[in-house]
């Protein structure tokens, strides 16, 4: 088992298998039940939950307008 690669993928894509790239799901299937992988997935799940619940607060309409104007000018 390549726990280092498994950890990298969990950090990048999260704990849920469906978020992993299709070619990497075989690694998920082989490793997910291993004790080391369970810890990795538990950490990734906590981060997933935080990110899934997070919502950006945009209160400054002028800031939004500046950002939109800047990106509209980009080549």
N, CA, C and O of each residue as an XYZ file, in Angstrom:
300
protein
N       0.855     -1.183      0.000
C       0.000      0.000      0.000
C       0.894      1.238      0.000
O       1.904      1.288      0.703
N       0.524      2.197     -0.767
C       1.280      3.440     -0.820
C       0.525      4.498     -0.010
O      -0.227      5.297     -0.569
N       0.730      4.497      1.291
C      -0.002      5.397      2.183
C       0.350      6.854      1.916
O      -0.481      7.741      2.110
N       1.576      7.102      1.473
C       1.954      8.491      1.171
C       1.108      9.026      0.019
O       0.574     10.132      0.099
N       0.988      8.250     -1.042
C       0.175      8.673     -2.189
C      -1.296      8.771     -1.783
O      -1.989      9.705     -2.185
N      -1.765      7.827     -1.000
C      -3.139      7.854     -0.512
C      -3.389      9.133      0.290
O      -4.427      9.776      0.132
N      -2.442      9.498      1.143
C      -2.569     10.716      1.951
C      -2.593     11.964      1.078
O      -3.372     12.884      1.327
N      -1.744     11.998      0.057
C      -1.731     13.140     -0.866
C      -3.077     13.295     -1.566
O      -3.605     14.401     -1.680
N      -3.619     12.189     -2.028
C      -4.899     12.242     -2.733
C      -6.040     12.628     -1.793
O      -6.934     13.381     -2.181
N      -6.016     12.124     -0.577
C      -7.052     12.486      0.398
C      -6.965     13.972      0.729
O      -7.991     14.633      0.890
N      -5.750     14.498      0.832
C      -5.584     15.927      1.105
C      -6.092     16.767     -0.059
O      -6.659     17.840      0.148
N      -5.895     16.293     -1.259
C      -6.298     17.050     -2.443
C      -7.773     16.917     -2.777
O      -8.400     17.873     -3.232
N      -8.335     15.721     -2.549
C      -9.694     15.444     -3.034
C     -10.705     15.130     -1.931
O     -11.905     15.057     -2.193
N     -10.234     14.949     -0.729
C     -11.151     14.708      0.376
C     -11.356     13.241      0.686
O     -10.694     12.369      0.124
N     -12.275     12.989      1.582
C     -12.495     11.643      2.094
C     -13.472     10.825      1.260
O     -13.463      9.595      1.314
N     -14.302     11.498      0.499
C     -15.328     10.767     -0.263
C     -14.775     10.257     -1.583
O     -14.202     11.012     -2.369
N     -14.955      8.983     -1.809
C     -14.422      8.316     -2.999
C     -14.870      8.998     -4.289
O     -14.075      9.119     -5.221
N     -16.091      9.435     -4.363
C     -16.612     10.020     -5.609
C     -15.925     11.338     -5.976
O     -16.036     11.793     -7.115
N     -15.232     11.943     -5.044
C     -14.495     13.180     -5.340
C     -13.104     12.897     -5.907
O     -12.457     13.800     -6.437
N     -12.651     11.675     -5.800
C     -11.331     11.306     -6.310
C     -11.390     11.122     -7.818
O     -12.425     10.722     -8.351
N     -10.288     11.408     -8.516
C     -10.250     11.153     -9.956
C     -10.467      9.663    -10.233
O      -9.986      8.810     -9.486
N     -11.170      9.367    -11.273
C     -11.494      7.974    -11.613
C     -10.267      7.050    -11.606
O     -10.346      5.953    -11.054
N      -9.137      7.457    -12.201
C      -7.981      6.543    -12.211
C      -7.416      6.240    -10.823
O      -6.729      5.233    -10.649
N      -7.688      7.078     -9.850
C      -7.138      6.896     -8.505
C      -8.081      6.139     -7.571
O      -7.704      5.818     -6.444
N      -9.277      5.858     -8.016
C     -10.249      5.182     -7.144
C      -9.861      3.748     -6.826
O     -10.270      3.219     -5.792
N      -9.088      3.111     -7.683
C      -8.615      1.755     -7.382
C      -7.714      1.781     -6.147
O      -7.788      0.886     -5.305
N      -6.871      2.797     -6.037
C      -6.034      2.951     -4.843
C      -6.911      3.161     -3.620
O      -6.657      2.581     -2.565
N      -7.937      3.983     -3.754
C      -8.873      4.214     -2.654
C      -9.478      2.881     -2.212
O      -9.525      2.571     -1.022
N      -9.940      2.099     -3.190
C     -10.584      0.822     -2.877
C      -9.627     -0.140     -2.176
O     -10.030     -0.867     -1.269
N      -8.371     -0.146     -2.591
C      -7.382     -1.041     -1.978
C      -6.985     -0.608     -0.575
O      -6.681     -1.450      0.270
N      -6.984      0.678     -0.320
C      -6.368      1.192      0.905
C      -7.344      1.675      1.979
O      -6.983      1.708      3.156
N      -8.538      2.040      1.613
C      -9.430      2.772      2.516
C      -9.703      2.070      3.843
O      -9.933      2.738      4.851
N      -9.684      0.747      3.865
C     -10.009      0.031      5.099
C      -8.789     -0.219      5.986
O      -8.940     -0.699      7.109
N      -7.595      0.095      5.510
C      -6.384     -0.121      6.308
C      -6.361      0.854      7.482
O      -6.825      1.986      7.349
N      -5.831      0.435      8.625
C      -5.822      1.308      9.806
C      -5.185      2.677      9.564
O      -5.724      3.686     10.018
N      -4.054      2.737      8.861
C      -3.415      4.032      8.584
C      -4.313      4.903      7.719
O      -4.421      6.110      7.937
N      -4.951      4.286      6.741
C      -5.814      5.028      5.824
C      -7.056      5.549      6.532
O      -7.549      6.625      6.192
N      -7.567      4.816      7.501
C      -8.741      5.267      8.241
C      -8.460      6.582      8.956
O      -9.324      7.458      9.010
N      -7.269      6.724      9.500
C      -6.888      7.981     10.141
C      -6.781      9.115      9.142
O      -7.214     10.236      9.411
N      -6.206      8.822      7.994
C      -6.091      9.820      6.930
C      -7.473     10.269      6.491
O      -7.719     11.465      6.337
N      -8.382      9.315      6.288
C      -9.730      9.648      5.849
C     -10.506     10.411      6.927
O     -11.313     11.281      6.599
N     -10.279     10.103      8.187
C     -10.946     10.833      9.265
C     -10.518     12.295      9.256
O     -11.351     13.187      9.417
N      -9.230     12.544      9.069
C      -8.744     13.925      8.978
C      -9.336     14.628      7.761
O      -9.784     15.771      7.853
N      -9.334     13.944      6.630
C      -9.878     14.531      5.401
C     -11.375     14.807      5.542
O     -11.876     15.799      5.011
N     -12.080     13.946      6.243
C     -13.519     14.138      6.451
C     -13.800     15.380      7.296
O     -14.753     16.110      7.025
N     -12.984     15.622      8.306
C     -13.151     16.833      9.120
C     -12.931     18.088      8.274
O     -13.668     19.066      8.398
N     -11.921     18.052      7.423
C     -11.662     19.194      6.544
C     -12.800     19.351      5.538
O     -13.247     20.467      5.278
N     -13.269     18.239      4.972
C     -14.403     18.284      4.041
C     -15.608     18.957      4.686
O     -16.238     19.828      4.086
N     -15.923     18.549      5.903
C     -17.091     19.103      6.597
C     -16.936     20.606      6.803
O     -17.885     21.364      6.601
N     -15.754     21.033      7.200
C     -15.500     22.460      7.384
C     -15.692     23.213      6.075
O     -16.383     24.231      6.033
N     -15.078     22.710      5.004
C     -15.169     23.395      3.718
C     -16.582     23.354      3.140
O     -17.034     24.327      2.538
N     -17.276     22.240      3.318
C     -18.646     22.138      2.813
C     -19.588     23.105      3.512
O     -20.559     23.568      2.913
N     -19.310     23.414      4.772
C     -20.167     24.315      5.544
C     -19.778     25.784      5.423
O     -20.536     26.664      5.833
N     -18.606     26.053      4.865
C     -18.095     27.420      4.788
C     -18.748     28.170      3.636
O     -18.890     27.642      2.533
N     -19.137     29.392      3.906
C     -19.717     30.259      2.888
C     -19.007     31.608      2.949
O     -18.882     32.220      4.010
N     -18.553     32.045      1.799
C     -17.858     33.330      1.737
C     -18.834     34.452      2.054
O     -19.991     34.428      1.634
N     -18.358     35.413      2.787
C     -19.153     36.583      3.119
C     -18.714     37.728      2.222
O     -17.575     38.186      2.311
N     -19.594     38.186      1.375
C     -19.281     39.311      0.494
C     -20.228     40.436      0.867
O     -21.404     40.431      0.504
N     -19.688     41.401      1.599
C     -20.495     42.525      2.055
C     -20.144     43.820      1.345
O     -20.858     44.814      1.472
N     -19.063     43.813      0.608
C     -18.563     45.035      0.005
C     -18.833     45.033     -1.495
O     -18.062     44.457     -2.263
N     -19.901     45.663     -1.909
C     -20.288     45.698     -3.318
C     -19.217     46.380     -4.165
O     -19.009     45.990     -5.314
N     -18.546     47.370     -3.634
C     -17.494     48.055     -4.383
C     -16.311     47.116     -4.637
O     -15.725     47.133     -5.719
N     -15.966     46.306     -3.649
C     -14.891     45.339     -3.816
C     -15.254     44.324     -4.896
O     -14.428     43.995     -5.748
N     -16.461     43.841     -4.861
C     -16.917     42.887     -5.871
C     -16.849     43.523     -7.256
O     -16.411     42.877     -8.207
N     -17.263     44.742     -7.381
C     -17.233     45.441     -8.666
C     -15.799     45.596     -9.174
O     -15.548     45.436    -10.368
N     -14.847     45.908     -8.267
C     -13.445     46.029     -8.665
C     -12.884     44.707     -9.128
O     -12.155     44.655    -10.119
N     -13.207     43.648     -8.435
C     -12.719     42.327     -8.819
C     -13.273     41.920    -10.178
O     -12.533     41.431    -11.031
N     -14.547     42.117    -10.378
C     -15.169     41.790    -11.662
C     -14.562     42.624    -12.771
O     -14.271     42.098    -13.846
N     -14.364     43.905    -12.538
C     -13.777     44.780    -13.550
C     -12.361     44.352    -13.890
O     -11.975     44.381    -15.058
N     -11.584     43.957    -12.899
C     -10.214     43.531    -13.119
C     -10.174     42.235    -13.915
O      -9.371     42.108    -14.840
N     -11.010     41.289    -13.582
C     -10.992     40.010    -14.299
C     -11.542     40.172    -15.708
O     -11.152     39.427    -16.607
N     -12.427     41.113    -15.917
C     -12.971     41.331    -17.252
C     -11.909     41.901    -18.181
O     -11.988     41.707    -19.394
N     -10.908     42.605    -17.632
C      -9.843     43.207    -18.426
C      -8.712     42.217    -18.724
O      -7.898     42.456    -19.616
N      -8.662     41.122    -17.990
C      -7.569     40.163    -18.164
C      -7.625     39.559    -19.562
O      -8.706     39.323    -20.103
N      -6.423     39.306    -20.157
C      -6.378     38.757    -21.527
C      -6.947     37.371    -21.627
O      -6.972     36.791    -22.712
